[in-house]
Amino acid sequence: QAESVQTGLAHMAGGEKPPPPLTEAAVAKWERARVDPLADFAGPPPVRAVFAYGSLVFRPGFRFQRAYPACVRGFRRRFWQKSCDHRGTPERPGRVVTLVRAEDVQGEEEDTAARTGIVHGIAYEVADDEWDAVIEELDVRERYGYMRTAEWLYPVGENPAVEEPLARAVVYYCYKPQENAIYCGPESTEEAAAVIAFAEGPSGRNDAYCFALEAALRQHGLPPDPYLTDISRRVRAMQAQARQE
């Protein structure tokens, strides 16, 4: 940003209109996830759990003491995040899931959980002496387009909206959609599936990510996510059609 400001001043000195600043969000070069300045991580009690809703469900990549099913409120899981470094390339971005604030998702008619903003996933409890290292690693892993905050976890049940909270956990969610260069919502399931069906990046095929997430949620006994189920169905149908052509 300092370089952008200096460039702008030089243009103004010459009587020219300064170019728009190249922010980190504009070029998607983030070194780590943003941190919610209003989030209380220290407690008491201090936050020592991480909520997984995407690749962390089937590939956490860190040591944990306990894992258990849980859900968060006020969000929706969506494939509205471009992936240029894992499941796609800068020239052909793939899609990975992010959490979008429920109030930012308009005009969707789905199941009760989606309408009330309930997302099911896995909570990982981490030991005190490993917590800082785990968060450091996750802040880098989730650096593109995510913000780290703290949210209450709730049990998975028939009506989680009325259950008492279990604990607080770190949650990585979509950072300011209007300022996020790799946010691609709102995108229909048809549009997202068309990308996921054929994109591929350094971490593998995009469809493998989608299918692995769907399978992992099922293996953990979590309620099916109609949005994810619809995406997977469309991906398979598009791939089958492509094989026939």
KOLMILO-64488 format. One line per field, with one value per residue (C-alpha): residue number from 1; residue in three letters; chain; y, z, x. Coordinates in nm, 3 decimals. Example, Ala and Ser with C-alpha at 12.3 -4.5 7.8 and 13.67 -1.06 7.14 Angstrom:
REM residues 2
pos	1, 2
code	ALA, SER
unit	A, A
v	-0.450, -0.106
w	0.780, 0.714
u	1.230, 1.367
//
This chain:
REM residues 245
pos	1, 2, 3, 4, 5, 6, 7, 8, 9, 10, 11, 12, 13, 14, 15, 16, 17, 18, 19, 20, 21, 22, 23, 24, 25, 26, 27, 28, 29, 30, 31, 32, 33, 34, 35, 36, 37, 38, 39, 40, 41, 42, 43, 44, 45, 46, 47, 48, 49, 50, 51, 52, 53, 54, 55, 56, 57, 58, 59, 60, 61, 62, 63, 64, 65, 66, 67, 68, 69, 70, 71, 72, 73, 74, 75, 76, 77, 78, 79, 80, 81, 82, 83, 84, 85, 86, 87, 88, 89, 90, 91, 92, 93, 94, 95, 96, 97, 98, 99, 100, 101, 102, 103, 104, 105, 106, 107, 108, 109, 110, 111, 112, 113, 114, 115, 116, 117, 118, 119, 120, 121, 122, 123, 124, 125, 126, 127, 128, 129, 130, 131, 132, 133, 134, 135, 136, 137, 138, 139, 140, 141, 142, 143, 144, 145, 146, 147, 148, 149, 150, 151, 152, 153, 154, 155, 156, 157, 158, 159, 160, 161, 162, 163, 164, 165, 166, 167, 168, 169, 170, 171, 172, 173, 174, 175, 176, 177, 178, 179, 180, 181, 182, 183, 184, 185, 186, 187, 188, 189, 190, 191, 192, 193, 194, 195, 196, 197, 198, 199, 200, 201, 202, 203, 204, 205, 206, 207, 208, 209, 210, 211, 212, 213, 214, 215, 216, 217, 218, 219, 220, 221, 222, 223, 224, 225, 226, 227, 228, 229, 230, 231, 232, 233, 234, 235, 236, 237, 238, 239, 240, 241, 242, 243, 244, 245
code	GLN, ALA, GLU, SER, VAL, GLN, THR, GLY, LEU, ALA, HIS, MET, ALA, GLY, GLY, GLU, LYS, PRO, PRO, PRO, PRO, LEU, THR, GLU, ALA, ALA, VAL, ALA, LYS, TRP, GLU, ARG, ALA, ARG, VAL, ASP, PRO, LEU, ALA, ASP, PHE, ALA, GLY, PRO, PRO, PRO, VAL, ARG, ALA, VAL, PHE, ALA, TYR, GLY, SER, LEU, VAL, PHE, ARG, PRO, GLY, PHE, ARG, PHE, GLN, ARG, ALA, TYR, PRO, ALA, CYS, VAL, ARG, GLY, PHE, ARG, ARG, ARG, PHE, TRP, GLN, LYS, SER, CYS, ASP, HIS, ARG, GLY, THR, PRO, GLU, ARG, PRO, GLY, ARG, VAL, VAL, THR, LEU, VAL, ARG, ALA, GLU, ASP, VAL, GLN, GLY, GLU, GLU, GLU, ASP, THR, ALA, ALA, ARG, THR, GLY, ILE, VAL, HIS, GLY, ILE, ALA, TYR, GLU, VAL, ALA, ASP, ASP, GLU, TRP, ASP, ALA, VAL, ILE, GLU, GLU, LEU, ASP, VAL, ARG, GLU, ARG, TYR, GLY, TYR, MET, ARG, THR, ALA, GLU, TRP, LEU, TYR, PRO, VAL, GLY, GLU, ASN, PRO, ALA, VAL, GLU, GLU, PRO, LEU, ALA, ARG, ALA, VAL, VAL, TYR, TYR, CYS, TYR, LYS, PRO, GLN, GLU, ASN, ALA, ILE, TYR, CYS, GLY, PRO, GLU, SER, THR, GLU, GLU, ALA, ALA, ALA, VAL, ILE, ALA, PHE, ALA, GLU, GLY, PRO, SER, GLY, ARG, ASN, ASP, ALA, TYR, CYS, PHE, ALA, LEU, GLU, ALA, ALA, LEU, ARG, GLN, HIS, GLY, LEU, PRO, PRO, ASP, PRO, TYR, LEU, THR, ASP, ILE, SER, ARG, ARG, VAL, ARG, ALA, MET, GLN, ALA, GLN, ALA, ARG, GLN, GLU
unit	A, A, A, A, A, A, A, A, A, A, A, A, A, A, A, A, A, A, A, A, A, A, A, A, A, A, A, A, A, A, A, A, A, A, A, A, A, A, A, A, A, A, A, A, A, A, A, A, A, A, A, A, A, A, A, A, A, A, A, A, A, A, A, A, A, A, A, A, A, A, A, A, A, A, A, A, A, A, A, A, A, A, A, A, A, A, A, A, A, A, A, A, A, A, A, A, A, A, A, A, A, A, A, A, A, A, A, A, A, A, A, A, A, A, A, A, A, A, A, A, A, A, A, A, A, A, A, A, A, A, A, A, A, A, A, A, A, A, A, A, A, A, A, A, A, A, A, A, A, A, A, A, A, A, A, A, A, A, A, A, A, A, A, A, A, A, A, A, A, A, A, A, A, A, A, A, A, A, A, A, A, A, A, A, A, A, A, A, A, A, A, A, A, A, A, A, A, A, A, A, A, A, A, A, A, A, A, A, A, A, A, A, A, A, A, A, A, A, A, A, A, A, A, A, A, A, A, A, A, A, A, A, A, A, A, A, A, A, A, A, A, A, A, A, A
v	0.000, 0.234, 0.190, 0.263, 0.586, 0.706, 0.632, 0.826, 1.130, 1.128, 1.134, 1.417, 1.619, 1.593, 1.694, 1.346, 1.151, 0.881, 0.518, 0.314, 0.161, -0.202, -0.344, -0.695, -0.792, -0.672, -0.894, -1.172, -1.177, -1.237, -1.373, -1.493, -1.486, -1.165, -1.158, -1.026, -0.732, -0.784, -1.156, -1.264, -1.552, -1.511, -1.577, -1.690, -1.966, -1.928, -2.066, -2.400, -2.554, -2.519, -2.564, -2.753, -2.733, -2.784, -2.955, -2.950, -3.212, -3.474, -3.337, -3.139, -3.150, -3.075, -3.260, -3.251, -3.409, -3.474, -3.440, -3.427, -3.324, -2.972, -2.685, -2.308, -2.063, -1.761, -1.894, -2.088, -2.317, -2.217, -2.289, -1.916, -1.893, -1.917, -2.147, -2.052, -2.232, -2.564, -2.683, -2.459, -2.221, -1.842, -1.897, -2.141, -2.102, -2.386, -2.356, -2.429, -2.379, -2.079, -1.968, -1.672, -1.477, -1.586, -1.229, -1.201, -1.488, -1.374, -1.538, -1.903, -2.146, -2.449, -2.673, -2.539, -2.561, -2.349, -2.091, -2.053, -2.045, -2.373, -2.537, -2.880, -2.982, -3.115, -2.945, -3.018, -2.958, -2.864, -2.883, -2.557, -2.606, -2.665, -2.402, -2.113, -2.331, -2.471, -2.126, -1.998, -2.285, -2.240, -1.864, -1.935, -2.228, -2.022, -1.698, -1.631, -1.455, -1.576, -1.405, -1.577, -1.518, -1.696, -1.845, -2.060, -2.427, -2.612, -2.984, -3.166, -3.262, -3.254, -2.887, -2.732, -2.385, -2.438, -2.629, -2.481, -2.398, -2.645, -2.425, -2.146, -2.223, -2.056, -2.022, -1.908, -1.736, -1.516, -1.187, -0.886, -1.024, -0.676, -0.630, -0.988, -1.043, -1.420, -1.422, -1.536, -1.533, -1.538, -1.823, -2.082, -2.451, -2.504, -2.244, -2.372, -2.735, -2.646, -2.523, -2.798, -3.075, -2.995, -2.768, -2.899, -2.746, -2.828, -3.006, -3.217, -3.224, -2.996, -3.270, -3.484, -3.204, -3.186, -3.563, -3.602, -3.338, -3.496, -3.841, -3.715, -3.542, -3.861, -4.077, -3.853, -3.907, -3.543, -3.439, -3.413, -3.067, -3.020, -2.756, -2.983, -3.279, -3.075, -2.961, -3.318, -3.447, -3.180, -3.240, -3.612, -3.544, -3.297, -3.537, -3.822, -3.603, -3.496, -3.859, -3.928, -3.638
w	0.000, 0.073, -0.285, -0.418, -0.218, -0.346, -0.705, -0.661, -0.518, -0.811, -1.057, -0.874, -0.870, -1.249, -1.279, -1.376, -1.218, -0.987, -1.075, -0.836, -0.558, -0.591, -0.262, -0.140, -0.203, -0.564, -0.648, -0.400, -0.257, 0.107, 0.335, 0.598, 0.691, 0.824, 1.194, 1.319, 1.547, 1.749, 1.813, 2.166, 2.146, 2.496, 2.696, 2.964, 2.878, 2.589, 2.249, 2.189, 1.913, 1.535, 1.339, 1.011, 0.729, 0.414, 0.349, 0.720, 0.764, 0.556, 0.579, 0.900, 0.875, 1.244, 1.576, 1.785, 2.110, 2.017, 1.719, 1.742, 1.524, 1.578, 1.395, 1.376, 1.327, 1.105, 0.803, 0.482, 0.320, -0.043, -0.327, -0.373, -0.327, -0.624, -0.581, -0.779, -0.565, -0.464, -0.681, -0.980, -1.141, -1.189, -1.551, -1.459, -1.094, -0.923, -0.639, -0.266, 0.005, 0.230, 0.494, 0.395, 0.649, 0.613, 0.565, 0.260, 0.084, -0.065, -0.261, -0.186, -0.087, 0.080, 0.381, 0.732, 0.827, 0.529, 0.584, 0.949, 0.871, 1.031, 0.898, 1.019, 1.048, 1.280, 1.585, 1.664, 2.017, 2.032, 2.327, 2.491, 2.409, 2.040, 1.988, 1.869, 1.616, 1.480, 1.436, 1.269, 1.021, 0.957, 0.908, 0.621, 0.483, 0.486, 0.374, 0.049, 0.116, 0.471, 0.807, 1.140, 1.406, 1.712, 1.710, 1.941, 1.853, 1.897, 1.912, 1.609, 1.672, 1.536, 1.624, 1.682, 1.676, 2.032, 2.176, 2.431, 2.305, 2.351, 2.327, 2.125, 1.826, 1.561, 1.235, 0.902, 0.695, 0.386, 0.429, 0.311, -0.009, -0.165, -0.125, -0.188, -0.534, -0.520, -0.396, -0.680, -0.524, -0.565, -0.810, -0.898, -0.833, -1.210, -1.259, -0.970, -1.081, -1.434, -1.286, -1.027, -1.281, -1.481, -1.281, -1.145, -0.945, -0.746, -0.476, -0.725, -0.912, -0.800, -0.818, -0.579, -0.321, -0.362, -0.342, -0.048, 0.151, 0.081, 0.181, 0.497, 0.625, 0.565, 0.739, 1.045, 1.060, 0.990, 0.830, 0.450, 0.307, 0.023, -0.143, -0.147, -0.262, -0.551, -0.654, -0.649, -0.853, -1.117, -1.134, -1.197, -1.461, -1.645, -1.639, -1.768, -2.052, -2.140, -2.164, -2.416, -2.641
u	0.000, 0.288, 0.407, 0.058, 0.038, 0.375, 0.276, -0.046, 0.136, 0.378, 0.090, -0.084, 0.238, 0.246, -0.118, -0.236, -0.516, -0.369, -0.443, -0.656, -0.444, -0.343, -0.461, -0.380, -0.740, -0.719, -0.423, -0.511, -0.159, -0.233, 0.035, -0.212, -0.579, -0.725, -0.815, -1.148, -1.058, -1.376, -1.323, -1.241, -0.993, -0.850, -1.166, -1.196, -1.199, -0.952, -1.051, -0.882, -1.093, -1.110, -1.432, -1.386, -1.640, -1.426, -1.094, -1.014, -1.288, -1.105, -0.748, -0.691, -0.311, -0.248, -0.244, -0.559, -0.675, -1.036, -1.268, -1.646, -1.945, -2.074, -2.238, -2.221, -2.506, -2.540, -2.348, -2.396, -2.140, -2.087, -1.842, -1.800, -1.425, -1.189, -0.889, -0.580, -0.323, -0.484, -0.774, -0.716, -0.469, -0.458, -0.563, -0.840, -0.942, -1.120, -1.369, -1.341, -1.599, -1.615, -1.862, -2.076, -2.279, -2.641, -2.758, -2.528, -2.708, -3.035, -3.315, -3.244, -3.517, -3.364, -3.394, -3.448, -3.079, -2.975, -3.249, -3.154, -2.783, -2.674, -2.357, -2.249, -1.886, -1.618, -1.466, -1.102, -0.977, -0.607, -0.367, -0.260, 0.107, 0.032, -0.236, -0.019, 0.163, -0.164, -0.317, -0.001, -0.020, -0.392, -0.363, -0.124, -0.324, -0.646, -0.482, -0.667, -0.995, -1.060, -1.098, -1.038, -1.300, -1.444, -1.795, -2.003, -2.034, -2.363, -2.444, -2.575, -2.936, -3.286, -3.320, -2.976, -3.127, -3.257, -2.960, -2.721, -2.371, -2.085, -1.777, -1.623, -1.404, -1.194, -1.386, -1.243, -1.510, -1.540, -1.357, -1.564, -1.722, -1.742, -1.365, -1.255, -1.102, -1.141, -1.501, -1.727, -2.072, -2.354, -2.297, -2.558, -2.497, -2.494, -2.221, -2.011, -2.045, -1.932, -1.603, -1.557, -1.616, -1.303, -1.070, -0.740, -0.454, -0.139, -0.342, -0.536, -0.863, -1.142, -1.403, -1.196, -1.219, -1.596, -1.649, -1.409, -1.594, -1.930, -1.800, -1.628, -1.942, -2.136, -1.873, -1.890, -2.266, -2.350, -2.679, -2.658, -2.596, -2.851, -2.634, -2.328, -2.537, -2.674, -2.326, -2.192, -2.485, -2.437, -2.061, -2.110, -2.376, -2.152, -1.858, -2.075, -2.200, -1.846, -1.734, -2.010, -1.916
//
